Amino acid sequence: WTQQNSTSTTQFVDKVDFVNENVGYTLLYPSIVLSTVDGGNTWTPTTIAGSDLNALSFVDTQTGWAIDYVDASIYKTINGGSTWQPVYTNPFFSGYAYDIHFVDANHGYATRTDYFLYTDDGGSTWDSITTPGGADLYFLNQQNGFILNGNYLHSTQNGGTVWSTSTIHTGTEYINGFCAIDALNIWAVGELGIMKHTIDGGNNWVTKNSGVTTELQGVKFFDEYNGVAVGNGGVVITTADGGLNWVTNTSGVGADLYQLDMVSAGQAWVTGASGTIISSTAYTDVQIQDYLGDTLVCIGTNESILLWVKNDGSSPISSGNFSLSGSNGSSLNYNWSGLLMPGTDDQIDIGSVTILQGESFVVTFSGDSDNSNNDFNFSIDKAGDEVTFSGPHMVCPGDSVTMSVTGAETVVWPAFVLEFDTSITFVPTSYGSYEVIAEDNFGCPHTGNIQVDLYPTCDTAATDTSVYDNTNIAITPNNDGKNDFLYLDGIENNSNTVRIYNRWGDLIKTIKDYDNESNNWDCTYLNGGLVAAGTYFFTLEIPDLNVSETGWLQVIP
């Protein structure tokens, strides 16, 4: 809060009305209207001679009205307060005038001791009705309005023709001021720091904890979240969470404070005794409070960068930029838009990065008015053990193969292998790349490929069996009568089954009772098509002899 120069240190400053962040008006008792066009850095006085001014109201930078407390005279300006002309005097009405309020250039309202005045022509003519009277007056629009009368609030929904009354406070403490956020949400303050709130238009009032026992004189909310209340001894309290919590500010003055106005959640002006005018400066201060994601993740994980962000400023912020840079080259750039109210926090997902190793990050926010505390540092470490996959690269047909995985908790081998140990031994029916999936102690997945290929030349005698002695391992299906089919010696007169596989382990043909004559494999698929050149494998089963053998062959065009 900053103290401004009202041009007086003895007179009290009354009602204050700001049209925007620069143009505003207030009253210096008894007959001076102060105007500013620079947010209150300088104030220009204009005197309305012979007046005893009590309230004013402006609808734009040029058009406003002021009311005289003693004789209820109403004055109007159309040049920003440079000159004022009387637009209403009525000596037949008794009592004092308390407040005036216009909702647009035509429709205005005023209160006297026992009367409610209203106009629909900019104040040129006024009508009146008898009311219980009141001090503070405020209209939301042409229909909905309120008058504060002691501990009672009068409200109308038809422009003042009919009024209803609700009791704000039944105790001995006196209610001094109120504000209506809308037709239902209304706040009131008074003696001993009393604070009341209703969310049903006044049918029910709830006592709120203001945090002070000093007499409060006025209260104002910019929206449902951000409000200011002021009182005696320079007391200023603020809330940014809809009145759940009130914070005592350092106002810098000791004078009693009476009136206030707000143009944003963090920009307000307060007036009071001894020529006091103080103002607050609106600012936004976005601070990254925490990283909400995992700090230990599996290698290769796409990790969402979810941040916990708070606006520690006094004004709402609706946009900004988050930029992330990592020690290993990761980067993100996220243009955020939303609404972060003062004192509130929220989760913001700025994107995801792929974690290939442990990495430290810094996230920077830009777009608020406070450039300090805009960086936030955190790290994400890699989880899991080192997992290695090993096995032979070159073998001969019929050789056993041993594959191993180290550093794994569980292993999933190729589908045709039923073992689940970290090491297996088997005779492959196909050759090439075997995909193996493992999971370490942290539950992180690892995928490896073990390559198993055939040597270009092998000692075929080592693969011969007692069942087939003269098997041809090279087939040339060219119908020249030489090696046109797979010849298996010594299987005649034995019931058998022969299965043919390609190098990837796919079964391509099954032949019952193979006889090397009319029932043989001539390098064709089941549908009769000729297979491509390459390495193929077969299995031979002779149940009567309890024999099960494997072999390989080469198809040559």
KOLDRENFI-40178 format. One record per residue (C-alpha): residue in one letter; x, y, z. Coordinates in steps of 0.5 Angstrom, whole numbers, padded with zeros to 4 digits, always signed. Layout:
BEGIN
aXYZ;...
# end
This chain:
BEGIN
w+0000+0000+0000;t+0003+0007-0002;q+0000+0014+0001;q-0002+0019-0004;n-0003+0026-0003;s-0010+0029-0002;t-0008+0036-0001;s-0010+0036+0006;t-0008+0033+0012;t-0014+0035+0017;q-0020+0034+0013;f-0023+0027+0012;v-0023+0024+0005;d-0030+0020+0004;k-0033+0016-0002;v-0028+0014-0007;d-0030+0012-0014;f-0025+0010-0020;v-0027+0009-0027;n-0021+0005-0029;e-0014+0004-0027;n-0012+0011-0028;v-0018+0016-0027;g-0022+0016-0021;y-0026+0021-0016;t-0026+0022-0009;l-0029+0028-0004;l-0025+0032+0001;y-0030+0034+0006;p-0034+0039+0006;s-0034+0041-0001;i-0028+0039-0005;v-0028+0034-0011;l-0021+0031-0012;s-0020+0028-0019;t-0014+0024-0022;v-0012+0022-0029;d-0006+0018-0027;g-0008+0013-0022;g-0008+0018-0016;n+0000+0020-0016;t-0003+0027-0017;w-0010+0030-0015;t-0014+0036-0017;p-0019+0039-0013;t-0025+0043-0015;t-0030+0046-0010;i-0037+0046-0011;a-0039+0053-0007;g-0043+0052-0001;s-0044+0045-0001;d-0043+0040+0004;l-0042+0034+0000;n-0043+0026+0002;a-0042+0022-0004;l-0041+0021-0011;s-0042+0017-0017;f-0039+0016-0024;v-0041+0012-0030;d-0035+0014-0034;t-0029+0018-0034;q-0033+0025-0036;t-0040+0024-0033;g-0041+0024-0025;w-0046+0026-0020;a-0045+0029-0012;i-0050+0029-0007;d-0050+0035-0001;y-0051+0032+0006;v-0055+0037+0009;d-0060+0040+0003;a-0060+0034-0001;s-0058+0038-0007;i-0055+0034-0013;y-0050+0036-0018;k-0047+0034-0024;t-0041+0034-0028;i-0040+0032-0036;n-0033+0034-0036;g-0029+0030-0031;g-0030+0034-0025;s-0028+0041-0028;t-0035+0044-0027;w-0041+0042-0023;q-0048+0044-0024;p-0054+0043-0020;v-0059+0038-0023;y-0064+0037-0017;t-0066+0041-0010;n-0073+0040-0007;p-0074+0044+0000;f-0080+0040+0001;f-0076+0034+0003;s-0074+0033+0010;g-0068+0030+0013;y-0061+0029+0011;a-0058+0026+0004;y-0053+0020+0005;d-0051+0016-0002;i-0052+0017-0009;h-0051+0011-0014;f-0052+0011-0022;v-0051+0005-0026;d-0051+0008-0033;a-0052+0015-0036;n-0059+0015-0034;h-0061+0011-0029;g-0059+0013-0022;y-0061+0013-0014;a-0060+0016-0008;t-0062+0016-0001;r-0065+0021+0004;t-0067+0020+0012;d-0074+0017+0010;y-0074+0017+0002;f-0071+0013-0004;l-0070+0018-0010;y-0069+0015-0017;t-0068+0018-0024;d-0068+0015-0031;d-0066+0022-0035;g-0059+0023-0032;g-0062+0027-0026;s-0066+0032-0029;t-0072+0030-0026;w-0073+0025-0020;d-0078+0021-0017;s-0079+0019-0009;i-0082+0014-0005;t-0082+0013+0002;t-0077+0008+0005;p-0074+0006+0012;g-0069+0010+0010;g-0061+0008+0010;a-0054+0010+0009;d-0050+0006+0004;l-0053+0005-0003;y-0051+0000-0008;f-0055-0002-0015;l-0052-0008-0019;n-0057-0006-0025;q-0063-0002-0026;q-0067-0007-0022;n-0063-0010-0017;g-0061-0006-0011;f-0059-0005-0003;i-0059+0000+0002;l-0056-0001+0009;n-0060+0002+0015;g-0056+0000+0021;n-0056-0007+0022;y-0061-0008+0017;l-0061-0009+0009;h-0066-0007+0005;s-0067-0010-0002;t-0071-0009-0008;q-0071-0013-0015;n-0076-0008-0019;g-0072-0002-0019;g-0074+0001-0012;t-0082+0000-0012;v-0082-0006-0007;w-0077-0007-0002;s-0076-0013+0003;t-0071-0013+0009;s-0067-0018+0012;t-0063-0017+0019;i-0055-0018+0018;h-0054-0018+0026;t-0058-0019+0032;g-0052-0017+0037;t-0050-0010+0040;e-0045-0009+0035;y-0046-0004+0029;i-0046-0005+0022;n-0042+0000+0018;g-0041-0002+0011;f-0043-0007+0006;c-0042-0009-0001;a-0046-0014-0006;i-0042-0018-0011;d-0048-0020-0014;a-0056-0021-0012;l-0054-0027-0007;n-0047-0026-0005;i-0046-0020+0000;w-0041-0018+0005;a-0042-0013+0011;v-0037-0011+0016;g-0038-0007+0023;e-0036-0006+0030;l-0031-0010+0034;g-0028-0013+0027;i-0035-0016+0026;m-0036-0019+0019;k-0042-0022+0016;h-0044-0026+0009;t-0050-0029+0006;i-0050-0033-0001;d-0058-0033-0001;g-0059-0025-0002;g-0060-0024+0006;n-0064-0029+0008;n-0059-0032+0012;w-0052-0029+0015;v-0046-0033+0017;t-0041-0030+0022;k-0034-0030+0019;n-0027-0029+0022;s-0024-0023+0020;g-0018-0024+0024;v-0019-0017+0027;t-0022-0014+0033;t-0022-0007+0031;e-0028-0003+0028;l-0029-0004+0021;q-0032+0001+0017;g-0032-0001+0009;v-0031-0007+0005;k-0031-0008-0003;f-0030-0015-0007;f-0027-0014-0014;d-0030-0021-0015;e-0032-0027-0011;y-0025-0029-0009;n-0021-0022-0008;g-0024-0017-0003;v-0021-0012+0002;a-0024-0009+0008;v-0022-0003+0012;g-0023+0000+0019;n-0020+0005+0025;g-0013+0006+0026;g-0011+0004+0019;v-0013-0003+0019;v-0013-0006+0012;i-0015-0014+0011;t-0015-0017+0005;t-0017-0024+0002;a-0016-0028-0004;d-0020-0034-0003;g-0027-0032-0002;g-0027-0030+0005;l-0024-0036+0008;n-0018-0033+0010;w-0017-0026+0011;v-0010-0023+0012;t-0008-0016+0016;n-0004-0012+0011;t+0001-0006+0013;s-0003+0000+0011;g+0003+0005+0013;v-0002+0010+0016;g-0005+0010+0023;a-0011+0014+0021;d-0018+0011+0021;l-0020+0009+0014;y-0027+0009+0012;q-0029+0008+0004;l-0025+0004-0002;d-0026+0002-0009;m-0023-0003-0013;v-0021-0004-0021;s-0018-0011-0021;a-0016-0016-0016;g-0010-0013-0013;q-0011-0005-0015;a-0015-0001-0010;w-0016+0006-0007;v-0018+0007+0001;t-0020+0014+0004;g-0020+0016+0011;a-0019+0021+0016;s-0013+0026+0016;g-0013+0027+0009;t-0011+0020+0008;i-0011+0016+0001;i-0007+0010+0000;s-0007+0005-0006;s-0005-0002-0007;t-0001-0004-0014;a-0003-0010-0018;y+0002-0015-0020;t+0002-0022-0022;d+0007-0027-0019;v+0007-0034-0021;q+0011-0039-0017;i+0013-0046-0019;q+0012-0050-0012;d+0013-0057-0014;y+0014-0062-0019;l+0008-0067-0019;g+0011-0073-0023;d+0015-0079-0022;t+0023-0078-0020;l+0025-0085-0021;v+0023-0088-0028;c+0024-0094-0032;i+0029-0092-0038;g+0025-0090-0044;t+0019-0088-0041;n+0015-0082-0043;e+0014-0078-0037;s+0009-0072-0036;i+0012-0066-0033;l+0006-0064-0028;l+0007-0058-0024;w+0004-0055-0018;v+0004-0047-0019;k+0001-0042-0015;n+0000-0034-0016;d+0003-0031-0010;g+0001-0024-0013;s-0005-0019-0012;s-0008-0020-0019;p-0011-0025-0023;i-0006-0028-0029;s-0009-0032-0035;s-0003-0033-0039;g+0005-0034-0040;n+0010-0039-0042;f+0013-0045-0039;s+0020-0047-0042;l+0024-0053-0040;s+0031-0055-0041;g+0035-0062-0039;s+0042-0063-0037;n+0042-0068-0043;g+0039-0064-0048;s+0031-0065-0047;s+0027-0059-0048;l+0020-0057-0048;n+0016-0050-0049;y+0009-0049-0047;n+0005-0043-0048;w+0000-0043-0042;s-0007-0040-0042;g-0012-0041-0037;l-0014-0037-0030;l-0010-0037-0024;m-0013-0032-0018;p-0009-0029-0013;g-0007-0034-0007;t-0009-0040-0011;d-0006-0046-0014;d-0007-0051-0020;q-0004-0057-0023;i-0001-0055-0030;d+0002-0060-0035;i+0007-0057-0040;g+0008-0064-0044;s+0013-0070-0043;v+0020-0072-0044;t+0023-0079-0046;i+0028-0081-0040;l+0034-0084-0043;q+0038-0083-0037;g+0038-0079-0031;e+0037-0072-0032;s+0036-0065-0028;f+0032-0060-0031;v+0030-0053-0030;v+0023-0050-0031;t+0022-0042-0032;f+0016-0038-0032;s+0015-0032-0036;g+0009-0027-0037;d+0008-0025-0029;s+0010-0018-0027;d+0015-0021-0021;n+0021-0023-0025;s+0024-0026-0018;n+0023-0034-0016;n+0021-0036-0024;d+0026-0042-0024;f+0024-0049-0021;n+0029-0054-0021;f+0028-0062-0020;s+0031-0068-0023;i+0029-0075-0025;d+0033-0081-0024;k+0033-0088-0028;a+0030-0094-0025;g+0032-0101-0026;d+0038-0105-0027;e+0042-0106-0033;v+0040-0112-0037;t+0044-0116-0042;f+0042-0121-0047;s+0047-0127-0049;g+0047-0133-0054;p+0051-0136-0059;h+0051-0132-0066;m+0053-0138-0071;v+0051-0146-0070;c+0050-0152-0074;p+0044-0155-0075;g+0042-0159-0070;d+0046-0156-0065;s+0044-0154-0058;v+0043-0147-0057;t+0044-0143-0050;m+0041-0136-0049;s+0042-0132-0042;v+0039-0126-0039;t+0043-0123-0033;g+0040-0118-0029;a+0033-0120-0030;e+0027-0122-0025;t+0023-0125-0030;v+0024-0127-0037;v+0019-0128-0043;w+0022-0132-0048;p+0020-0133-0056;a+0013-0137-0056;f+0015-0144-0057;v+0020-0144-0051;l+0016-0146-0045;e+0022-0145-0040;f+0021-0138-0036;d+0028-0139-0033;t+0034-0133-0034;s+0038-0139-0038;i+0035-0144-0043;t+0038-0149-0048;f+0034-0152-0054;v+0035-0154-0061;p+0032-0149-0065;t+0028-0150-0071;s+0029-0144-0074;y+0034-0139-0074;g+0035-0131-0074;s+0033-0126-0069;y+0030-0128-0063;e+0026-0123-0059;v+0027-0124-0051;i+0023-0119-0046;a+0025-0119-0039;e+0023-0115-0033;d+0028-0112-0028;n+0027-0112-0020;f+0024-0105-0021;g+0019-0108-0026;c+0022-0104-0032;p+0021-0108-0038;h+0027-0109-0043;t+0027-0112-0050;g+0033-0116-0053;n+0035-0119-0059;i+0039-0125-0059;q+0042-0127-0066;v+0042-0135-0068;d+0045-0136-0075;l+0048-0142-0079;y+0055-0143-0080;p+0056-0143-0088;t+0059-0150-0088;c+0058-0155-0082;d+0060-0162-0081;t+0054-0166-0084;a+0057-0173-0081;a+0056-0170-0074;t+0048-0169-0076;d+0047-0175-0079;t+0043-0180-0075;s+0042-0188-0075;v+0035-0187-0078;y+0037-0183-0084;d+0044-0185-0087;n+0044-0182-0093;t+0040-0176-0093;n+0041-0170-0098;i+0042-0163-0095;a+0042-0160-0102;i+0036-0160-0106;t+0035-0157-0113;p+0028-0158-0115;n+0029-0157-0123;n+0026-0164-0125;d+0033-0166-0128;g+0032-0173-0124;k+0038-0171-0119;n+0036-0168-0112;d+0029-0166-0114;f+0026-0168-0107;l+0028-0169-0100;y+0031-0176-0099;l+0031-0179-0092;d+0035-0186-0093;g+0032-0192-0088;i+0025-0190-0087;e+0022-0195-0091;n+0017-0200-0088;n+0016-0195-0082;s+0010-0191-0080;n+0013-0184-0079;t+0011-0176-0080;v+0016-0171-0083;r+0015-0164-0082;i+0018-0158-0086;y+0019-0151-0083;n+0022-0145-0086;r+0028-0141-0082;w+0023-0137-0078;g+0020-0143-0075;d+0014-0143-0079;l+0011-0150-0081;i+0010-0150-0088;k+0008-0158-0089;t+0007-0164-0086;i+0008-0171-0089;k+0005-0177-0086;d+0009-0184-0088;y+0014-0181-0092;d+0017-0186-0097;n+0022-0183-0102;e+0018-0184-0108;s+0011-0181-0109;n+0010-0179-0102;n+0016-0174-0101;w+0017-0166-0100;d+0019-0163-0107;c+0020-0156-0104;t+0013-0154-0105;y+0008-0151-0100;l+0002-0154-0098;n-0002-0151-0103;g+0003-0153-0108;g+0007-0147-0109;l+0015-0147-0110;v+0019-0145-0104;a+0024-0140-0104;a+0031-0141-0104;g+0034-0142-0097;t+0035-0146-0091;y+0030-0150-0089;f+0029-0155-0083;f+0025-0162-0082;t+0023-0166-0076;l+0022-0174-0077;e+0018-0178-0072;i+0018-0185-0072;p+0013-0187-0066;d+0014-0195-0067;l+0022-0194-0066;n+0021-0188-0061;v+0025-0184-0065;s+0025-0176-0066;e+0030-0173-0070;t+0031-0166-0073;g+0035-0164-0079;w+0036-0158-0084;l+0037-0158-0092;q+0039-0152-0097;v+0034-0151-0103;i+0038-0149-0109;p+0035-0146-0115;
# end
